[in-house]
Amino acid sequence: MIYLDYAATTPISDQALTIYGKAAKSAFGNSNSLHDIGGTSSQLLESSRRVIAKLINGDEKGLFFTGSGSEANILTIQSLLNGLNDSKKHLITSQIEHSSLYHLFKKLEREGYKVTYLIPNKQGHIEINQVEKALRDDTGLVSIQHGNSEIGVVQNIKKIGELLKQKNIVFHSDCVQTFGKLPIDVEEFGLDAISISSHKIYGPKGIGAAYIKPSTFWNPVIPGTTHESGFRPGTVDVPAVAAFATASMEICGKIDENMNHYEQLRRIFIDSFSPHQKLITIINDSQHWDSQHCILPNIIPLQIKGIEGQYVMLECNRYGYAVSTGSACQVGMQEPSRTLLSIGYTKQIAKQYIRISLGTQTTHEQIENFAKVLINVVKDYYK
């Protein structure tokens, strides 16, 4: 089967897998244990922390390992809110955040917080003036994702960060889809906190990371926790951390190369079905307009006119191609994509959505052949 669902997860790289195996044998001790075996694990943990912190231009003291990107999102927001003044009860986020954050903010509303959900424009952009207009005297935190997993839009978090820094408002960004694909500099972008994940960048599953700038005050979700400077309870999976750091170095060293690869594949795919654009259209097919406000070329969202995405996905699967109908965290949900509804699609049209997401291992031949299969699936439906 040809895999075209890299935005959902990626296969672990050979180098990351090798490091994982070696670390599992040599650094199996609890990193908090005081004996030499624990010390070996602790040294590997801290060196891995330094590697990843450096890749985002962060301070290693602010990097904490978690069980996933979703957990990083949740623990980061809750820890930051625990550190805010009680008067700061207004929060700002967007309608197109990952489900882990969207549902967390809904929960926070039930607990007494006031939340403003910014609605993106038709291209999925959250504009700086929207953020500025939403600010209030009691605004304590803003969380805007860097890249969207369903339509690939990238927000200009640098401009948002500059505004919020002037206002002294805490700024978090979910960078799970962009880490390793776009350069991320927490200092340049004015970010107080971000969330990233290993399995999106050819590292192991079950490991993510949260970064909180050391100068930003926070309090732990569970008081008394000793691991990860009190950020998260539980013995740290040091072999997974080492593999995460390895995968991070690999992919961050090839950002330009990989982006060029994705852009070539995207153009080949678009050209392949250009005669059939009345039936197959790319959602949000925008060009880059600056380095921080663009479309991720590895994510290709499609609308198949008159055909539900689930049917197309199953037909593609039958022909040996793995694609998706949206975020893997929402599979099984009956409602259409919240992101597509937010940018103006009707429920009916939003259900005609499938997502192709490319990886470093995707070849020109694979994408050309898939385009032919997709065209045939659509033609056969209308026979």
BELRA-V555725 format. One record per backbone hydrogen bond with DSSP energy under -0.5 kcal/mol. CO is the residue of the C=O (numbers start at 1). NH is the residue of the N-H. If there is no record, write none. Layout:
co=CO nh=NH
co=CO nh=NH
//
This chain:
co=1 nh=3
co=2 nh=4
co=2 nh=322
co=4 nh=357
co=5 nh=8
co=5 nh=9
co=13 nh=17
co=14 nh=18
co=15 nh=19
co=16 nh=20
co=17 nh=21
co=18 nh=22
co=19 nh=23
co=20 nh=24
co=21 nh=25
co=22 nh=26
co=23 nh=27
co=30 nh=33
co=35 nh=39
co=36 nh=40
co=37 nh=41
co=38 nh=42
co=39 nh=43
co=40 nh=44
co=41 nh=45
co=42 nh=46
co=43 nh=47
co=44 nh=48
co=45 nh=49
co=46 nh=50
co=47 nh=51
co=48 nh=52
co=49 nh=53
co=50 nh=54
co=51 nh=55
co=52 nh=56
co=53 nh=56
co=53 nh=58
co=54 nh=57
co=56 nh=186
co=59 nh=62
co=60 nh=63
co=62 nh=64
co=62 nh=212
co=64 nh=210
co=66 nh=208
co=68 nh=72
co=69 nh=73
co=70 nh=74
co=71 nh=75
co=72 nh=76
co=73 nh=77
co=74 nh=78
co=75 nh=79
co=76 nh=80
co=77 nh=81
co=78 nh=82
co=79 nh=83
co=79 nh=219
co=80 nh=83
co=81 nh=84
co=85 nh=88
co=87 nh=89
co=89 nh=114
co=90 nh=140
co=90 nh=141
co=91 nh=116
co=92 nh=143
co=93 nh=118
co=94 nh=97
co=98 nh=101
co=98 nh=102
co=99 nh=103
co=100 nh=104
co=101 nh=105
co=102 nh=106
co=103 nh=107
co=104 nh=108
co=105 nh=109
co=106 nh=110
co=107 nh=111
co=108 nh=113
co=109 nh=112
co=113 nh=115
co=114 nh=91
co=115 nh=117
co=116 nh=93
co=116 nh=118
co=118 nh=95
co=118 nh=120
co=121 nh=124
co=125 nh=121
co=125 nh=127
co=127 nh=130
co=127 nh=131
co=128 nh=132
co=129 nh=133
co=130 nh=134
co=131 nh=135
co=132 nh=135
co=136 nh=139
co=138 nh=90
co=140 nh=170
co=141 nh=92
co=142 nh=172
co=146 nh=155
co=148 nh=152
co=152 nh=296
co=153 nh=148
co=155 nh=157
co=156 nh=160
co=157 nh=161
co=158 nh=162
co=159 nh=163
co=160 nh=164
co=161 nh=165
co=162 nh=166
co=163 nh=167
co=164 nh=168
co=164 nh=169
co=165 nh=168
co=170 nh=142
co=171 nh=192
co=171 nh=193
co=172 nh=144
co=173 nh=175
co=173 nh=195
co=174 nh=146
co=174 nh=147
co=175 nh=179
co=178 nh=181
co=178 nh=182
co=182 nh=180
co=185 nh=189
co=186 nh=191
co=187 nh=190
co=192 nh=213
co=193 nh=173
co=194 nh=211
co=195 nh=175
co=196 nh=209
co=198 nh=201
co=198 nh=203
co=199 nh=10
co=202 nh=13
co=207 nh=198
co=208 nh=66
co=209 nh=196
co=210 nh=64
co=211 nh=194
co=213 nh=216
co=215 nh=217
co=221 nh=223
co=222 nh=225
co=226 nh=229
co=227 nh=230
co=227 nh=232
co=228 nh=231
co=236 nh=238
co=237 nh=241
co=238 nh=242
co=239 nh=243
co=240 nh=244
co=241 nh=245
co=242 nh=246
co=243 nh=247
co=244 nh=248
co=245 nh=249
co=246 nh=250
co=247 nh=251
co=248 nh=252
co=249 nh=253
co=251 nh=254
co=252 nh=255
co=254 nh=258
co=255 nh=259
co=256 nh=260
co=257 nh=261
co=258 nh=262
co=259 nh=263
co=260 nh=264
co=261 nh=265
co=262 nh=266
co=263 nh=267
co=264 nh=268
co=265 nh=269
co=266 nh=270
co=267 nh=271
co=268 nh=272
co=269 nh=273
co=271 nh=274
co=273 nh=276
co=274 nh=277
co=276 nh=279
co=276 nh=280
co=279 nh=281
co=279 nh=305
co=281 nh=283
co=281 nh=303
co=282 nh=285
co=284 nh=286
co=290 nh=289
co=290 nh=293
co=293 nh=289
co=293 nh=290
co=294 nh=154
co=295 nh=297
co=296 nh=299
co=298 nh=300
co=298 nh=358
co=299 nh=301
co=300 nh=356
co=301 nh=283
co=302 nh=304
co=302 nh=354
co=303 nh=281
co=303 nh=305
co=304 nh=307
co=308 nh=311
co=308 nh=312
co=309 nh=313
co=310 nh=314
co=311 nh=315
co=312 nh=316
co=313 nh=317
co=314 nh=318
co=315 nh=319
co=316 nh=321
co=317 nh=320
co=320 nh=2
co=321 nh=323
co=322 nh=4
co=324 nh=355
co=327 nh=330
co=328 nh=331
co=330 nh=333
co=337 nh=341
co=338 nh=342
co=339 nh=343
co=340 nh=345
co=341 nh=344
co=346 nh=350
co=347 nh=351
co=349 nh=352
co=350 nh=353
co=351 nh=309
co=352 nh=304
co=354 nh=302
co=355 nh=324
co=355 nh=357
co=356 nh=300
co=357 nh=6
co=359 nh=362
co=363 nh=367
co=364 nh=368
co=365 nh=369
co=366 nh=370
co=367 nh=371
co=368 nh=372
co=369 nh=373
co=370 nh=374
co=371 nh=375
co=372 nh=376
co=373 nh=377
co=374 nh=378
co=375 nh=379
co=376 nh=380
co=377 nh=381
co=378 nh=382
co=380 nh=383
//
